[in-house]
Amino acid sequence: MRGIQVFYEGRVQGVGFRYCVRQLACGYEVTGWVKNLPDGRVELQACGEADELERFLEAIRESEVKGHIRKEEVHNIEAFSSKGFEIVR
């Protein structure tokens, strides 16, 4: 198991970005959450097998919101326990 933390910059708030990410997560064996940050970025934390996480990130990159992403910053973090994938408010 691997954990990742991803920060997305661009026009990623107010465009359905978090909802799209949550919907995409349903198609992968990943758990975690996504939330808006006060500075206009979106933070995602996910846990799963390394190859599954990479496929999930690639799906986000190729999704309907790809045009809103200006920058993606991925960090490895310690794997964590979570059920499902949710939007944190």
Backbone torsions as a table, in degrees:
resi	resn	phi	psi	omega
1	MET	NA	146.7	-178.3
2	ARG	-137.0	148.5	175.1
3	GLY	-116.4	143.9	175.9
4	ILE	-133.5	151.2	173.2
5	GLN	-124.3	126.5	-177.0
6	VAL	-125.9	132.9	173.6
7	PHE	-110.9	128.6	177.3
8	TYR	-109.8	134.0	175.9
9	GLU	-119.3	156.0	-179.6
10	GLY	130.8	-148.8	175.4
11	ARG	-94.9	71.8	-171.6
12	VAL	-107.9	1.8	175.3
13	GLN	-114.9	141.2	177.9
14	GLY	80.5	13.9	-179.0
15	VAL	-125.6	11.9	-179.4
16	GLY	81.6	16.8	-176.8
17	PHE	-59.1	-50.4	-177.7
18	ARG	-62.9	-38.8	-179.5
19	TYR	-67.2	-38.7	176.9
20	CYS	-63.7	-45.4	179.9
21	VAL	-61.9	-43.8	179.5
22	ARG	-62.7	-42.2	179.2
23	GLN	-63.4	-43.1	178.4
24	LEU	-62.7	-38.3	-178.6
25	ALA	-59.0	-29.4	-179.9
26	CYS	-61.8	-23.8	-179.3
27	GLY	-89.5	2.9	-177.2
28	TYR	-132.3	156.8	177.9
29	GLU	-87.6	71.0	177.9
30	VAL	-131.8	153.4	174.1
31	THR	-127.4	162.2	176.7
32	GLY	145.2	-148.4	-175.1
33	TRP	-157.7	165.9	176.8
34	VAL	-140.1	141.5	179.8
35	LYS	-151.8	155.3	172.6
36	ASN	-78.1	145.4	175.4
37	LEU	-109.3	152.4	-178.6
38	PRO	-58.3	-25.4	-177.7
39	ASP	-85.9	6.4	176.9
40	GLY	97.1	-8.1	177.0
41	ARG	-85.3	170.4	171.7
42	VAL	-119.7	135.5	177.5
43	GLU	-109.5	136.1	175.8
44	LEU	-124.7	135.8	169.6
45	GLN	-126.8	130.7	-177.2
46	ALA	-141.7	154.7	-179.3
47	CYS	-135.0	140.2	178.8
48	GLY	171.0	-173.4	175.2
49	GLU	-69.2	147.9	-173.7
50	ALA	-55.6	-45.6	-177.5
51	ASP	-69.1	-33.9	178.3
52	GLU	-69.3	-40.2	176.4
53	LEU	-62.1	-41.0	-179.7
54	GLU	-66.1	-39.6	176.8
55	ARG	-64.5	-39.2	177.8
56	PHE	-62.2	-47.9	179.1
57	LEU	-62.3	-39.4	178.7
58	GLU	-65.1	-37.1	177.3
59	ALA	-63.0	-39.2	176.7
60	ILE	-64.0	-44.2	-179.3
61	ARG	-61.6	-27.9	-177.4
62	GLU	-103.5	4.3	-175.3
63	SER	-80.0	-179.3	179.2
64	GLU	-62.7	-17.5	-179.1
65	VAL	-96.2	4.0	-176.3
66	LYS	-57.6	-32.5	180.0
67	GLY	-69.8	-14.6	-180.0
68	HIS	-90.2	-14.3	-176.8
69	ILE	-87.4	118.7	175.9
70	ARG	-95.3	-35.1	-177.5
71	LYS	-148.2	140.3	176.2
72	GLU	-125.7	126.2	-179.0
73	GLU	-122.4	113.6	-175.1
74	VAL	-107.4	131.9	177.2
75	HIS	-126.9	141.6	171.7
76	ASN	-80.7	135.9	175.5
77	ILE	-130.9	170.6	178.0
78	GLU	-66.0	138.4	177.2
79	ALA	-59.8	145.9	-177.5
80	PHE	-134.3	163.6	180.0
81	SER	-97.1	129.2	-179.1
82	SER	-154.8	152.5	175.4
83	LYS	-110.7	125.4	177.5
84	GLY	70.7	-167.3	179.1
85	PHE	-135.0	126.2	-173.9
86	GLU	-133.7	163.4	172.6
87	ILE	-92.7	125.5	177.3
88	VAL	-98.4	134.4	-179.4
89	ARG	-104.3	NA	NA
